[in-house]
Amino acid sequence: MLKIFSTGSEGNCIQIDNVLIDIGITKKKLTNLGIDFESITDVFVTHKHGDHYNDPLFRYLQEEEKKYVYFTRHF
């Protein structure tokens, strides 16, 4: 399953099966777009630009939802 929540300079976030790739949008926007946080098992962040990484969403996913978040080596 592929869901594209957002792409471009205003934020990037794509779901492939149970994995989120990049989290450059807000939790509120993801919620409004209908994401099921319970279905997410892992999160991959490609790099630390604001359109690929949102710190409050990262903290929520890691601390509240207990998701595994992975970064590239050059993060």
N, C-alpha and C positions, 0 to 999 in steps of 0.2 A: 504494500500500500504506500502510495506517495501522496503527501499533502504539502503544498507550498503555502505557507502562511504569509510570508513576506520576502521580497527580494528587492535589491537596489540600495541606494544610498540612505534611505530612511530606515533600513533594518533588514536583516536576513534571518530567516528561520524556516527550515524544511524538516518535515518528518518523513522518515522512511521506516516503515514497519513500527517498531517500538523505540526508535532512535531519533533524537533531535540533532540536527546539524546546524550549528550556529544558533545563538540566542540574542540577536541584536534588536529585539523588540521588548516591550514591557509585558509583564504578567497580565495586566488588564487587557491589553490588545490580544494576547494569545487566548485568554478566557473568552473574550468577545467573539473570537474567530472559531470557538468551539473545541479547543483542545481538550483532550481527556488526559490530565496529568497522571492518572493512575496507570494508563497504558504505556507510559514512557519508562524505559528501563535505564537508558544511557543517553548521555549528551556529549557531543563532540564539538569543540570550538576550534575553528581553523586558525584564527589569529585575533589579536586583541585590538581591533579597531571598533569604534562605537557602533558601527552598523553590523557587527558580527558578535558583539559581546555586550551584555547589559548586566552590570554588577548586582543590582537588586534582584533580578531574575535568577542569576547564578546562585546567590545566597539562598533564595527561596527554594530552588530545586535541590540544592545540596543539603540545607539544614532542615527544611520543613518536609519536603517530599522524599528526602534520603536517596536521591538519584546519584549515580556515578557520573562525574563530569570529567572528561578527558580533554587535554589541550595538546596542541602540536609541540614539538620540542623547542621551537623558536618562539613560543608564546611570550 
